């Protein structure tokens, strides 16, 4: 149970795992020919691993989640500490809240202009639901990538998982994944998520 929860949390915190969730996309297609080769998928996996390994210790684990959180907190503090004196005054806090409220009002106005429903609560709930589903999916894939069960993912494990996703998407086994093959794989995942869970025996 602990392993499952820790990896779900890690997957959510690292947002991560697009390379595990799919064999790659436009960014991975470095030669821009509209298809993804296995070599491109492997290079993209190495790039993603490097970005996710925040503390650069050669593995992805809870320590990276902590490092990422600390980085985000530091950036947030810096954005609040307008004069850079190492502390946040009442005025700085008030200004930040005012700016946030103004941006929120601007987003609401843009949605109204676009003819979208103004029920912010409903939009928020729907958004959180989608993010939660993605995080759960990524968390499950991260757990599967941890083949030795040490609650950490090495670069080798990450590569194996990424290439397994590539091979699964490569329907005709020609060493290339086309946009149509990626679309078919996404449709398959959506169908699996929509399918009712099997009753416990």
C-alpha positions as CSV (number, residue, x, y, z in Angstrom):
1,X,0.0,0.0,0.0
2,X,2.8,2.4,0.9
3,X,4.6,1.8,-2.4
4,X,1.4,2.5,-4.4
5,X,0.7,5.8,-2.5
6,X,4.2,7.0,-2.7
7,X,4.4,6.5,-6.4
8,X,1.1,8.1,-7.0
9,X,2.3,11.1,-5.1
10,X,5.6,11.1,-6.9
11,X,3.9,10.9,-10.3
12,X,1.6,13.8,-9.4
13,X,4.4,16.0,-8.0
14,X,6.8,15.4,-10.9
15,X,4.0,16.0,-13.5
16,X,6.2,14.1,-15.2
17,X,6.2,11.1,-17.1
18,X,5.0,12.1,-20.5
19,X,7.8,9.9,-21.8
20,X,6.3,7.1,-19.8
21,X,2.8,7.9,-20.8
22,X,3.5,8.1,-24.5
23,X,6.4,7.2,-26.7
24,X,7.0,10.9,-27.6
25,X,5.5,13.7,-29.6
26,X,6.6,16.8,-31.6
27,X,9.4,17.5,-29.2
28,X,10.8,14.0,-29.5
29,X,10.6,14.1,-33.3
30,X,13.9,15.9,-33.6
31,X,14.3,15.5,-37.4
32,X,10.7,16.8,-37.9
33,X,9.7,14.1,-40.3
34,X,6.4,13.4,-38.6
35,X,7.4,10.0,-37.2
36,X,9.2,9.0,-34.1
37,X,12.1,6.5,-34.4
38,X,13.3,4.3,-31.5
39,X,16.5,6.3,-31.3
40,X,14.5,9.5,-30.9
41,X,12.4,7.9,-28.2
42,X,15.5,6.8,-26.4
43,X,17.1,10.2,-26.6
44,X,13.9,11.9,-25.4
45,X,13.7,9.5,-22.5
46,X,17.3,10.4,-21.5
47,X,16.3,14.1,-21.7
48,X,13.2,13.6,-19.6
49,X,15.1,11.6,-17.0
50,X,17.7,14.3,-16.6
51,X,14.9,16.9,-16.0
52,X,13.1,14.7,-13.5
53,X,16.2,13.8,-11.6
54,X,16.2,17.1,-9.7
55,X,18.9,16.3,-7.3
56,X,21.1,14.7,-9.9
57,X,21.7,11.5,-8.0
58,X,21.0,9.2,-10.9
59,X,17.6,8.1,-9.8
60,X,14.0,9.4,-9.5
61,X,12.6,9.0,-6.0
62,X,10.9,10.8,-3.1
63,X,14.1,13.0,-2.7
64,X,13.4,14.5,-6.1
65,X,9.9,15.3,-5.1
66,X,11.3,17.1,-2.1
67,X,13.8,19.0,-4.2
68,X,11.2,20.0,-6.7
69,X,8.9,21.3,-3.9
70,X,11.7,23.3,-2.4
71,X,12.5,24.8,-5.8
72,X,8.9,25.8,-6.3
73,X,8.6,27.2,-2.8
74,X,11.8,29.3,-3.4
75,X,10.4,30.7,-6.6
76,X,7.1,31.5,-5.0
77,X,8.9,33.3,-2.1
78,X,11.0,35.2,-4.6
79,X,7.9,36.3,-6.5
80,X,6.4,37.6,-3.2
81,X,9.6,39.3,-2.0
82,X,9.4,42.1,-4.5
83,X,12.3,44.1,-2.9
84,X,14.5,41.1,-2.4
85,X,15.2,41.8,1.3
86,X,14.5,38.2,2.4
87,X,11.2,38.9,4.1
88,X,7.6,39.4,2.9
89,X,5.9,42.6,4.1
90,X,2.2,43.1,4.5
91,X,2.3,45.4,1.4
92,X,4.0,42.8,-0.7
93,X,1.5,40.1,0.4
94,X,-1.4,42.5,-0.4
95,X,0.0,43.4,-3.8
96,X,0.5,39.7,-4.7
97,X,-3.2,39.0,-3.8
98,X,-4.4,41.9,-5.8
99,X,-2.4,40.8,-8.9
100,X,-3.7,37.3,-8.5
101,X,-7.3,38.6,-8.3
102,X,-6.8,40.8,-11.3
103,X,-5.5,37.9,-13.4
104,X,-8.4,35.7,-12.2
105,X,-10.9,38.4,-13.3
106,X,-9.1,38.7,-16.6
107,X,-9.4,34.9,-17.2
108,X,-13.1,35.0,-16.3
109,X,-13.7,37.9,-18.7
110,X,-11.9,36.0,-21.5
111,X,-14.0,32.9,-20.9
112,X,-17.1,35.0,-21.0
113,X,-16.1,36.6,-24.3
114,X,-15.4,33.1,-25.7
115,X,-19.0,32.2,-24.7
116,X,-17.9,29.6,-22.1
117,X,-20.0,28.9,-19.1
118,X,-19.2,31.0,-16.1
119,X,-19.5,28.4,-13.5
120,X,-15.9,28.6,-12.1
121,X,-16.6,25.9,-9.5
122,X,-17.7,23.4,-12.1
123,X,-14.7,24.2,-14.3
124,X,-12.4,23.8,-11.4
125,X,-13.8,20.5,-10.4
126,X,-13.7,19.1,-13.9
127,X,-10.1,20.2,-14.3
128,X,-9.0,18.6,-11.0
129,X,-10.7,15.4,-12.0
130,X,-8.8,15.3,-15.3
131,X,-5.5,16.1,-13.6
132,X,-6.2,13.5,-10.9
133,X,-6.7,10.9,-13.6
134,X,-3.5,11.8,-15.4
135,X,-1.6,11.8,-12.1
136,X,-3.0,8.4,-11.2
137,X,-2.0,7.0,-14.6
138,X,1.5,8.4,-14.4
139,X,1.9,7.2,-10.9
140,X,0.9,3.6,-12.0
141,X,3.4,3.8,-14.8
142,X,6.1,5.0,-12.5
143,X,5.5,2.1,-10.2
144,X,5.7,-0.3,-13.1
145,X,9.0,1.2,-14.1
146,X,10.5,0.4,-10.7
147,X,11.2,-3.2,-11.6
148,X,13.4,-4.0,-8.6
149,X,11.0,-2.5,-6.1
150,X,13.4,-0.2,-4.4
151,X,11.0,2.8,-4.6
152,X,13.4,4.5,-7.0
153,X,13.7,4.6,-10.8
154,X,17.1,4.3,-12.2
155,X,18.0,5.7,-15.7
156,X,18.1,2.2,-17.0
157,X,14.6,1.4,-15.6
158,X,13.3,4.7,-17.1
159,X,14.7,3.8,-20.5
160,X,13.3,0.3,-20.5
161,X,9.8,1.7,-19.6
162,X,10.0,4.4,-22.2
163,X,11.1,2.0,-24.9
164,X,8.4,-0.5,-23.9
165,X,5.8,2.3,-24.5
166,X,7.4,2.9,-27.9
167,X,7.2,-0.7,-28.8
168,X,3.6,-0.9,-27.7
169,X,2.7,2.1,-29.9
170,X,4.7,0.7,-32.9
171,X,1.8,-1.3,-34.2
172,X,3.4,-2.5,-37.4
173,X,6.8,-3.0,-35.8
174,X,8.7,-1.0,-38.4
175,X,10.8,0.9,-35.8
176,X,8.8,4.1,-36.3
177,X,5.8,5.5,-34.5
178,X,3.5,7.6,-36.6
179,X,1.0,10.2,-35.4
180,X,-1.8,7.7,-36.3
181,X,-0.2,5.0,-34.1
182,X,0.2,7.5,-31.2
183,X,-3.5,8.4,-31.6
184,X,-4.5,4.8,-31.7
185,X,-2.6,4.2,-28.5
186,X,-4.2,7.1,-26.7
187,X,-7.6,5.9,-27.8
188,X,-6.8,2.5,-26.3
189,X,-5.7,4.0,-23.0
190,X,-8.9,6.1,-22.9
191,X,-11.0,2.9,-23.5
192,X,-9.2,1.1,-20.7
193,X,-9.8,3.9,-18.3
194,X,-13.5,4.1,-19.2
195,X,-14.0,0.4,-18.8
196,X,-15.6,-0.6,-15.5
197,X,-13.3,-2.2,-12.9
198,X,-13.4,-6.0,-12.7
199,X,-15.2,-7.2,-9.5
200,X,-13.0,-8.5,-6.7
201,X,-12.9,-12.2,-6.5
